[in-house]
Amino acid sequence: MKRGITLLIGAAALAGATSLCTHQVFEGTSAIVARFGDPRDTIDEPGLYFRWPYPIDDVIVVSRRLNILDPAPREYLTSDKKNVVVDPFLAWEVSDPLKYWVSVNSRAGAEMRLTDVLRSAVGEVLSSFPFAALVSDQPQEQSLTDVVEAITARATPKVASDFGIRVVSVRIKRLNYPGQNKDAVFSRMEQEREKISATIRQEGVEEYEKIKAEADREESRLIAEAERKAKELRGSAEAEATAIEAAAYAKDPALFELLRRLRILEETLNDDSVLILPSDHELLKALDASVDGDGS
């Protein structure tokens, strides 16, 4: 019984000693071992490591995971003296745990320093770029991508050398105008759009007139061609009719004359016609001829 208790106490003592004299480094973290407050060693690989019990050795855990810094928007001035409100954010991670712990000591301290560096870099870069590089979607020498790359390049060496931090990426979430300038800017934009709209409308009217003139010319050409063909057909038909009449007249002049008079009557008279003619008028002769012809 006493032996079992002794073994249990020994195991507990061993576990306590192990806990006091070892520390574990997890994935995604680094450990800084400080002896009497003086940093002696940095461990980056996950695993179980020996240390002297506190207060001889103290272990500071530093996260190596990706962090996002999202400071408040701020107003800046471009190279062409345009005010613009920029809302950037920065992705960062610890690259040198020992330098990070000595210089900023915590994430809160790191983000305070990073905010100053980021705002300084944005201000310096924007002062060398025109406003058009931020907002234009037209191909040009400078663009928003160039601005972001310049900000990243300016901020990266500073935070790496001073704070042991690596800047992974800098991006701009939003661009805006200062409140006092919005109305004037929007009014100018509206006027520019109206000018563009008027130009497009004028181009449309000119194109319409061009198409209409071409259509009118084509219409005139088609009508003239149709009239020419119609005259040719009428001429051919009249010539053929004249030839037929001449042939008919040659075969039977009396019959032809009778038919001619009847056609004249048909074209001249209708059911309500009243004619007063002398007895020797040609129409009466035609009527007399038609009465004699049917035997009545």
C-alpha positions as CSV (number, residue, x, y, z in Angstrom):
1,M,0.0,0.0,0.0
2,K,2.8,2.4,1.0
3,R,4.7,1.4,-2.2
4,G,1.7,2.3,-4.4
5,I,1.3,5.6,-2.7
6,T,5.0,6.3,-3.1
7,L,4.8,5.5,-6.9
8,L,1.7,7.7,-7.3
9,I,3.4,10.6,-5.6
10,G,6.6,10.0,-7.7
11,A,4.5,10.0,-10.9
12,A,2.8,13.2,-9.9
13,A,6.1,14.8,-9.0
14,L,7.5,13.7,-12.3
15,A,4.5,15.0,-14.3
16,G,4.8,18.3,-12.4
17,A,8.5,18.6,-13.1
18,T,7.9,17.7,-16.7
19,S,5.3,20.4,-17.0
20,L,7.6,22.9,-15.4
21,C,10.6,22.0,-17.5
22,T,9.0,21.5,-20.9
23,H,6.9,23.6,-23.3
24,Q,5.1,22.7,-26.4
25,V,5.2,24.7,-29.7
26,F,2.0,24.3,-31.8
27,E,1.6,24.6,-35.6
28,G,1.2,28.2,-36.7
29,T,3.1,29.6,-33.7
30,S,6.7,30.3,-32.6
31,A,8.1,30.3,-29.1
32,I,10.6,32.8,-27.7
33,V,12.5,31.5,-24.6
34,A,13.6,34.3,-22.3
35,R,16.0,33.6,-19.4
36,F,15.5,36.1,-16.6
37,G,13.7,38.4,-19.1
38,D,16.5,38.2,-21.7
39,P,15.4,36.5,-25.0
40,R,17.8,33.6,-25.7
41,D,16.2,31.3,-28.3
42,T,13.4,31.3,-30.9
43,I,11.7,28.0,-31.8
44,D,9.7,27.8,-35.0
45,E,9.2,24.0,-35.5
46,P,6.2,22.4,-33.7
47,G,7.1,19.9,-30.9
48,L,7.9,19.5,-27.2
49,Y,11.0,21.3,-25.9
50,F,12.9,21.5,-22.6
51,R,13.2,24.7,-20.5
52,W,14.1,25.7,-17.0
53,P,11.2,26.3,-14.7
54,Y,9.8,29.8,-14.3
55,P,11.1,32.3,-13.3
56,I,14.4,31.2,-14.8
57,D,12.9,30.6,-18.3
58,D,9.8,32.3,-19.6
59,V,8.2,31.2,-22.9
60,I,6.5,33.8,-25.0
61,V,4.2,32.4,-27.8
62,V,3.9,34.4,-31.0
63,S,1.3,33.6,-33.6
64,R,2.5,33.2,-37.2
65,R,-1.0,33.2,-38.7
66,L,-2.2,35.8,-41.3
67,N,-3.7,38.9,-39.8
68,I,-5.8,41.7,-41.4
69,L,-5.3,45.4,-40.5
70,D,-8.3,47.5,-41.4
71,P,-7.8,51.1,-40.3
72,A,-10.4,53.9,-40.7
73,P,-10.5,55.7,-44.1
74,R,-8.5,58.9,-44.4
75,E,-8.4,61.8,-46.8
76,Y,-5.3,62.2,-49.1
77,L,-4.1,64.5,-51.8
78,T,-3.2,63.3,-55.3
79,S,-0.4,64.7,-57.5
80,D,-2.9,66.9,-59.4
81,K,-4.2,68.3,-56.1
82,K,-7.5,66.3,-55.9
83,N,-8.8,65.3,-52.5
84,V,-9.8,61.7,-52.2
85,V,-10.9,59.5,-49.2
86,V,-9.1,56.2,-49.3
87,D,-10.1,53.1,-47.3
88,P,-7.2,50.6,-47.5
89,F,-6.5,47.3,-45.7
90,L,-3.3,45.3,-45.1
91,A,-2.6,41.6,-44.7
92,W,0.4,40.8,-42.5
93,E,2.2,38.1,-40.6
94,V,5.2,37.8,-38.3
95,S,8.4,37.0,-40.1
96,D,10.9,37.5,-37.2
97,P,9.3,36.6,-33.9
98,L,12.1,37.9,-31.8
99,K,12.3,41.3,-33.4
100,Y,8.5,41.4,-33.4
101,W,8.3,40.7,-29.6
102,V,11.1,43.2,-28.8
103,S,9.8,46.0,-31.0
104,V,6.0,45.8,-30.7
105,N,5.4,43.1,-28.0
106,S,1.8,42.3,-29.0
107,R,-0.7,42.3,-31.9
108,A,-2.2,45.6,-30.6
109,G,1.2,47.2,-30.6
110,A,1.9,45.8,-34.1
111,E,-1.3,47.1,-35.6
112,M,-0.8,50.6,-34.1
113,R,2.7,50.8,-35.8
114,L,1.4,49.2,-39.0
115,T,-1.4,51.8,-39.2
116,D,1.1,54.6,-39.1
117,V,3.3,53.0,-41.7
118,L,0.3,52.2,-44.0
119,R,-1.1,55.8,-43.8
120,S,2.3,57.3,-44.4
121,A,2.9,55.0,-47.4
122,V,-0.5,55.8,-48.9
123,G,0.0,59.5,-48.5
124,E,3.4,59.4,-50.1
125,V,2.4,57.2,-53.0
126,L,-0.9,59.1,-53.8
127,S,1.0,62.4,-53.9
128,S,2.9,61.1,-56.9
129,F,-0.1,59.7,-58.8
130,P,-2.9,61.7,-60.6
131,F,-6.5,61.2,-59.6
132,A,-7.2,59.5,-63.0
133,A,-5.0,56.6,-62.0
134,L,-7.4,55.8,-59.2
135,V,-10.7,55.9,-61.0
136,S,-10.3,55.6,-64.7
137,D,-11.1,52.3,-66.4
138,Q,-9.4,53.3,-69.7
139,P,-6.0,51.9,-70.7
140,Q,-3.3,54.4,-69.6
141,E,0.2,54.5,-68.3
142,Q,-0.8,54.4,-64.6
143,S,-3.7,52.6,-62.9
144,L,-5.0,51.6,-59.5
145,T,-2.9,48.4,-59.6
146,D,0.2,50.5,-60.0
147,V,-0.8,52.6,-56.9
148,V,-1.4,49.5,-54.8
149,E,1.9,47.9,-55.8
150,A,3.7,51.2,-55.0
151,I,2.1,51.3,-51.6
152,T,3.1,47.7,-50.9
153,A,6.7,48.3,-52.0
154,R,7.0,51.3,-49.8
155,A,5.5,49.7,-46.7
156,T,7.2,46.3,-46.9
157,P,10.9,47.2,-46.1
158,K,10.0,49.5,-43.2
159,V,7.9,47.0,-41.3
160,A,10.3,44.1,-42.0
161,S,13.4,45.8,-40.8
162,D,11.8,47.6,-37.8
163,F,9.1,45.2,-36.5
164,G,9.9,41.7,-38.0
165,I,6.6,41.8,-39.9
166,R,6.0,40.7,-43.5
167,V,3.4,42.6,-45.5
168,V,1.5,40.0,-47.5
169,S,-0.7,42.3,-49.4
170,V,-2.1,45.9,-49.5
171,R,-5.5,46.6,-51.1
172,I,-7.9,49.5,-51.4
173,K,-11.4,48.7,-50.5
174,R,-13.1,51.9,-51.3
175,L,-12.4,55.3,-52.9
176,N,-14.6,58.3,-52.1
177,Y,-14.8,62.0,-52.3
178,P,-14.7,64.3,-49.3
179,G,-18.2,65.3,-48.2
180,Q,-17.7,69.0,-49.1
181,N,-16.6,68.1,-52.6
182,K,-19.2,65.4,-53.5
183,D,-21.9,67.7,-54.9
184,A,-19.5,69.7,-57.1
185,V,-17.8,66.5,-58.4
186,F,-21.2,64.8,-59.1
187,S,-22.4,67.9,-60.9
188,R,-19.3,68.0,-63.0
189,M,-19.6,64.3,-63.8
190,E,-23.3,64.8,-64.8
191,Q,-22.3,67.7,-67.1
192,E,-19.6,65.5,-68.7
193,R,-22.1,62.7,-69.2
194,E,-24.6,65.1,-70.8
195,K,-21.9,66.3,-73.2
196,I,-21.1,62.8,-74.1
197,S,-24.8,62.0,-74.5
198,A,-25.3,65.1,-76.8
199,T,-22.3,64.0,-78.9
200,I,-23.7,60.6,-79.3
201,R,-27.1,61.9,-80.2
202,Q,-25.6,64.2,-82.8
203,E,-23.6,61.4,-84.3
204,G,-26.9,59.4,-84.4
205,V,-28.7,62.2,-86.2
206,E,-25.9,62.5,-88.7
207,E,-25.9,58.8,-89.3
208,Y,-29.7,58.9,-89.7
209,E,-29.5,61.7,-92.3
210,K,-26.8,59.8,-94.1
211,I,-28.8,56.6,-94.2
212,K,-32.0,58.5,-95.2
213,A,-30.2,60.3,-98.0
214,E,-28.9,57.0,-99.3
215,A,-32.4,55.4,-99.0
216,D,-33.9,58.4,-100.9
217,R,-31.4,58.1,-103.7
218,E,-32.1,54.4,-103.9
219,E,-35.8,55.0,-103.9
220,S,-35.5,57.6,-106.7
221,R,-33.3,55.2,-108.7
222,L,-35.8,52.3,-108.3
223,I,-38.8,54.5,-109.2
224,A,-37.0,55.9,-112.3
225,E,-36.1,52.4,-113.3
226,A,-39.7,51.2,-112.8
227,E,-41.1,54.1,-114.8
228,R,-38.7,53.4,-117.6
229,K,-39.7,49.8,-117.8
230,A,-43.4,50.8,-117.6
231,K,-43.0,53.1,-120.5
232,E,-41.2,50.4,-122.5
233,L,-44.0,48.0,-121.7
234,R,-46.7,50.5,-122.5
235,G,-45.0,51.3,-125.8
236,S,-44.7,47.7,-126.6
237,A,-48.3,47.1,-125.7
238,E,-49.6,50.1,-127.7
239,A,-47.5,49.0,-130.7
240,E,-48.9,45.5,-130.4
241,A,-52.5,46.8,-130.0
242,T,-52.0,49.1,-133.1
243,A,-50.7,46.1,-135.1
244,I,-53.7,44.0,-134.0
245,E,-56.2,46.8,-134.9
246,A,-54.5,47.3,-138.2
247,A,-54.7,43.6,-139.0
248,A,-58.4,43.5,-137.9
249,Y,-59.2,46.5,-140.0
250,A,-57.5,45.0,-143.0
251,K,-59.6,41.8,-142.7
252,D,-63.0,43.4,-142.2
253,P,-63.2,47.2,-142.3
254,A,-66.9,47.4,-141.8
255,L,-66.8,45.2,-138.7
256,F,-63.9,47.1,-137.3
257,E,-65.7,50.4,-137.7
258,L,-68.8,49.0,-136.0
259,L,-66.7,47.7,-133.0
260,R,-64.9,51.1,-132.8
261,R,-68.2,52.9,-132.6
262,L,-69.6,50.5,-130.0
263,R,-66.5,51.0,-127.9
264,I,-66.9,54.7,-128.1
265,L,-70.6,54.4,-126.9
266,E,-69.5,52.0,-124.0
267,E,-66.9,54.5,-122.8
268,T,-69.2,57.5,-123.2
269,L,-72.6,56.4,-122.0
270,N,-74.0,54.9,-118.8
271,D,-77.5,54.1,-117.4
272,D,-78.2,57.7,-116.4
273,S,-76.8,59.4,-119.5
274,V,-79.0,61.8,-121.5
275,L,-77.8,63.1,-124.8
276,I,-79.3,65.6,-127.1
277,L,-77.8,65.2,-130.5
278,P,-78.5,66.2,-134.1
279,S,-79.9,63.5,-136.4
280,D,-76.7,63.3,-138.4
281,H,-74.4,62.9,-135.4
282,E,-71.8,60.1,-135.5
283,L,-73.2,58.5,-132.3
284,L,-76.6,58.2,-133.8
285,K,-75.1,56.7,-136.9
286,A,-73.4,54.1,-134.7
287,L,-76.7,53.4,-133.0
288,D,-78.4,53.0,-136.4
289,A,-75.6,50.7,-137.5
290,S,-75.9,48.6,-134.4
291,V,-79.7,48.4,-134.8
292,D,-79.4,47.4,-138.4
293,G,-76.8,44.9,-137.5
294,D,-79.0,42.9,-135.1
295,G,-82.1,43.1,-137.5
296,S,-84.4,45.2,-135.4
